[in-house]
Amino acid sequence: MIPAPFDYHRPDSLEGVMSLIREHGDEARVMAGGHSLIPMMKLRMAEVPHLIDLQAIDSLRGIRIDGDKITLGAMVTQHELIDHAELATKAPILREAALQIADPQVRYMGTVGGNVANGDPGNDMPGLMQCLDAQFTLHGPEGTRTVAARDFYEAAYMTARTDEEVLTEVTFAATGGGYAYEKQKRKIGDYATAAAAVLISKSGGQVSAASVAMTNLSDVPVFSQGAADALVGTDCGDAAVDAAVAAALAEIDPTEDNRGPVAFKRHVAGIIIARTIRGAFNRA
Amino acid sequence: MKDEVQTREDRVANLKGMGCSRKRVEDARFTQGKGNYVDDVKLPGMLHGDFVRSPYGHARIKSIDTSAALALDGVVAVLTAEDLAPLNLHWMPTLAGDKQMVLADGKVLFQGQEVAFVVARDRYVAADAVELVEVDYEDLPVIVNPHESLQSDVVLREDLAGQTSGAHGPRKHHNHIFTWEVGDKEGTEQVMENADVVVEQSMYYHRTHPCPLETCGSVASMDKVNGKLTVYGTFQAPHVVRTVASLLSGIEEHNIRVISPDIGGGFGNKVGVYPGYVCSIVASIVTGKPVKWVEDRMENLMSTAFARDYHMTGKISATKDGKITGLDCHVIADHGAFDACADPTKFPAGFMNICTGSYDIPVAHLAVDGVYTNKAPGGVSYRCSFRVTEAVYLIERMIEVLAIELNMDAAELRRINFIKKEQFPYTSALGWEYDSGDYHTAWDKALEAVDYKGLRAEQAERVAAFKRGETRSLMGIGLTFFTEIVGAGPVKNCDILGMGMFDSCEIRIHPTGSAIARLGTISQGQGHATTFAQILASEIGLPADSITIEEGDTDTAPYGLGTYGSRSTPVAGAATAMAGRKIRAKAQMIAAYLLEVHDDDVEFDVDRFVVKGAPERFKTMKDIAYAAYNQAIPGIEPGLEAVSYYDPPNMTYPFGAYICVMDIDVDTGVPDIRKFYALDDCGTRINPMIIEGQIHGGLTEALAVSLGQEIAYDDMGNVKTGTLMDFFLPTAWEVPNYETDHTVTPSPHHPIGAKGVGESPHVGGVPCFSNAVQDAFRPFGNRHTNMPHDHWRIWKTANDLGLHG
């Protein structure tokens, strides 16, 4: 559990990061909270001759709420998400999900940016951001561009972000209606056996809009338009929930690991999705 | 407060003696991060060691190239088996009479096995150099299943080829280690043939690991000028380590000093002798500098001692009204690549023959076959006396299975089979003499405390509601009544490599009435510095706060066999009381002289000797201590010291009644522990607060083992659970609220009647959690499912029973 030698850089501006990336190319990697990268380095599964720590860059910090528009700096920690009173009103699903990530010590360091940019299918924020239809801002040598969370993930640890780009912020609209984030895990600190994020708006007792996404049930987060469609226009009764679950399950591809075999994961996923949908509907 | 205004009650309270929840004196340093663990030991010029380990479960080593590692700046040496062979240290004897490779000699037999030892100027260089050692392996067939191993043509231990007999008798196959058989085979068979009911059940008690917070490590320092070797290490038995080190190295025992500093939990993991210890010693001898080796978490889980891995088959017979008539048990014991079990030498399966449990079973038979596989060696007693957790799990599952077969309530089945109070001392069918017990009283108290009848009614309602489709949650009631066997043990039948399992205490009273006591044991979190001072306070009448307890330095402490198997209080605690009584005997003579009366005319009272019938005439122990050193007393040597080596006449047999209530989500397999009630009887209670802490800790480790903690291997011999992501170590979040309770049945043969408690909650807790899970599914036809009951296995139980529609 001792990493190979590496140089540590702590630039105080995005320009500084860019110039280090230019200088060291493949040998450099940026680090936000470090909770994924540092263990991999200690296991010598990731060799990073030049580690660029983003902690000193103030422009990557802070939660900004402008009317209905919410912007999270990449270096916002999960603890800050939990602790932010206005965010808890404007988009309460973030607090609910963040409380289910690891433990308080990890959440003091773990960041939104690191969580979404790493492309680890076990991370909770990617699925959540797909549910919220968030936009990721990427800063690179060619300037700045945005990519929708729903288009960002290509495969495990493979995303639309190029090696030269840094994910700087995440933006999404405030949510109305009901929300729920449910996660089954073996213990505190574990990745999900199955987790789901659901947003539901209700009008006249019926679902007027819905969004359903899932975590750790494929090599990428899974957003299911089919599940949302199955709910819209219904009273979220058993038949509608069953249809939504069926649609969601058609899009997942879990793998066997120490949490259990595929049949178990698919079954649990169905249960968790149904509970999350009902939870969100009841709060709408 | 002036002595004359103190009441007798005040004087008792002032001692903080036995029965008092004295706060732990250790906690001031531990809670401030000021403990002194092995990794805190930093000696001038110290070098650091790290291992090259096998990535394979079974492979031939064709070559090892250390040149690139040796060329790295800062690397001092790279040791391989070839370097250790001239010293005859490439192999070492195990505690179980086998031998074990220190560094891979020609082949590797398990993933994580030590292949080469790199010694470097700092820890980072050592880790870099490990990467540079090139080992050329050739794959060999891997065997991770002991049943398969006994059928296989593959010879795992080529070094034993042709040896048809081992340390524990004949070997039936080249991968077979021993057969250990106890009891009456024929008699048991006969009873089974004629019984109304016989049930047989196979069960696998999975491999797990003690996983103490602090991993194993050592710092060895050979002083070539005075010829003295000092070894700091995570040793649960420092004196045994000194003797073994002397026998192995040829260095005389007086030239070896072994020090166990603060130890961050042991739970059996730190009983054995590991290649890391040997390599740090050899490296220090070779380099002339101190050498530190500390394993990381993954190395700890992969290579230092595991626990359990018992494939057990029980057969129990009974009359149709539930009176048990016989028990037969057979075990295939997976010992891994080397037999390194830490058991008393004459007991290759530990005290597995306590498997008749708390029940009056007239005839029984046990056979255990030890088997080699391509897994890490070990087989330690993880928070239990030797193999007692396995034994208690077997009998407590067999009782449940028998209850199902008889369609009886499992609480009642236990009650009608308990050994009765008047039967103690009770000799079991497999040869143990249970010292004392009152099982019926404890059981009734427990059942009443949880409203057992009410719980069963609620459970029946839940099952009905489940069947009506109104709930997807089932309720399990886990019952366990356990009897532990601890305090090993009588030298006549308990030894480790020939060293009798007595223990010791040496007391020195200082002139001003404070004291130091040194013991042959070593605390790893048990709070010895607190509780042993309490025993002494009550015995010698000096306040516990004025008594220092010291352990773990073989240059100063008297010889003892260490701390494991809940033996400290039964053995060293007894030695402490006996040494205290020697102090008191001398104090009595001094008091009599000072009071100018005959020895028999004074009597001990709390903290003083008083003249019989004249309580105003007394000498306090403080006065006596001063006089012992500063007054010439005819016929009495100056000073006030005593030493006692205690060879216990028998083991002690703590017992307890545990009940767990669990709700289980049938669809997700998630259990929710609603209630856990633990009644313990550990005899005389020294410090109730520490007992409660021990019970909480032991139950939590029981929860871990029964609900998810395992060392799992894939077919290639890869460890699947090598990090704390997959190896379940519960946090406060996963742990329920525990309700503790007690009865007190003192041990009749122990000087203060204490029996030991540290391991009871683990021994009783594992079957209790497991029985709760299994009981939830009993109404749907479940008889037995194997632990660990993690979410998917619970889900699978429900699925196999057709509960998912």
Interface residues (C-beta under 8 A of the other chain):
Chain A: M1 I2 A4 P5 R44 D103 Q184 R186 K187 I188 G189 D190 Y191 T193 N258 R259 G260 P261 F264 H267 V268 I271 I272
Chain B: R123 Y124 A127 D128 E131 D296 R297 M298 D667 T668 G669 V670 G708 A712 K720 T721 L724 M725 D726 F728 P730 T731 W733 E734 D790 H791 W792 W795 K796 N799 H804
